[in-house]
Amino acid sequence: MGPGPSNVSPSVLEAMSRPLVGHLDPVFVKMMEEIKGMLRAVFLTKNEMTFPVSGTGSAGMEFCCVNLIEPGDDVVIGVNGVFGTRMVDVAERCGARVIKVEAPWGRIIEPAQIAAALATCKPKFVAVVHAETSTGALTPVEEISRLAHDAGALMVLDTVTSLAGCPVRLDEWGIDAVYSGTQKCLSCPPGLSPVSLSPRALQVATSRKKKVQSWYLDVNLLASYWGQDRVYHHTAPITMNYALHEALRLVLVEGLENRWARHQRNHKALKAGLAAMGLEIASQEGHQLWQLNAVRVPEGVDEMATRKRLLTDFNIEVGAGLGPLKGKIWRIGLMGETSNLANVCACLTAFGQILNDAGRRTDTEAALAAMGQSN
Ligand SMILES: Cc1ncc(COP(=O)(O)O)c(C=O)c1O
């Protein structure tokens, strides 16, 4: 129940134990086509250029930056947590001049802030982190995307934690470049980064003045492997693609809307139970993630000791706060397979016992009752 990797279905693990085939084997090539098709269905896009980059979510972040940025470009990036901060670093390494739009950690990036930044520059793209895993805040992106397009910029979105855990609608929202990760709400081990480029973003990447500085992440080269030419580029991680194929199949069997609703239900159950124990969600009300719950550490409670006891005595992993939130929050993940009522119940029970042992009067019975009545 940490911030990822989430638990993985046994059938995903089984898929990973299958014998290897070559990365140009007809069976694998067919599988690649199916993965691209299923990713389009999960991203809700018709983008032809949709495939998994070999590497974790950060590779997808780099993929978007290296392909779209040329040295000297302006880009606008929302920074309200660890991952916006990381994207600024990546974009600067590509030679961009970054105009940062900052919000306190735990709050969202407001469209008005983006509009103000756009009045000062002509950026290549505007980028935000949809679901900030470090803080538990979900930034709405439709309005921001509209503003970016009105200013002639592309819209880039980090969906590492949001994809398959809450609505992500690429085409409807006009997202031009997106990356995700396999290990959160897709419930697949870490190792691939699903990406998608709109025709407009692809045009930018293919008509650059300078070569993409990363050979490995250059979409101009990767397109020959993941497209119809099937030219060898790098040896695709076969086993990881087996896993993603099965994980995507499970997402689509459940149904996107059902999966989003499950994440919402279990978040509400956890939140209600925590509230009955006097614990509250620290991220901005109305914009709290369903898949990552940032819980404020109450005054006088030892954050690290609680987390350690959860792990050693209850076999429950939760995440710590990062940066300015270090020591101030626990991050409870309810992502993909991990998002179920049994886990919520176990987590509330464990918290109740630990807090009681620490001398706080915590009513676990009331928490479980509130959990049951939350939906
Ligand atoms: C929102 C977000 N973006 C990017 C990343 C980076 O992904 P990875 O750690 O898989 O490289 C993470 C990882 O947790 C994330 O939560």
The ligand as an ORCA input file, in Angstrom:
! r2SCAN-3c Opt
* xyz 0 1
  C       3.965     11.219    -11.045
  C       5.235     10.470    -11.312
  N       5.976     10.821    -12.366
  C       7.127     10.178    -12.659
  C       7.586      9.137    -11.880
  C       8.857      8.457    -12.210
  O       8.625      7.126    -12.517
  P       9.721      5.979    -12.250
  O      10.042      5.981    -10.804
  O       8.968      4.752    -12.708
  O      10.893      6.270    -13.110
  C       6.830      8.740    -10.758
  C       7.282      7.647     -9.884
  O       6.782      7.405     -8.835
  C       5.630      9.421    -10.491
  O       4.881      9.092     -9.428
*
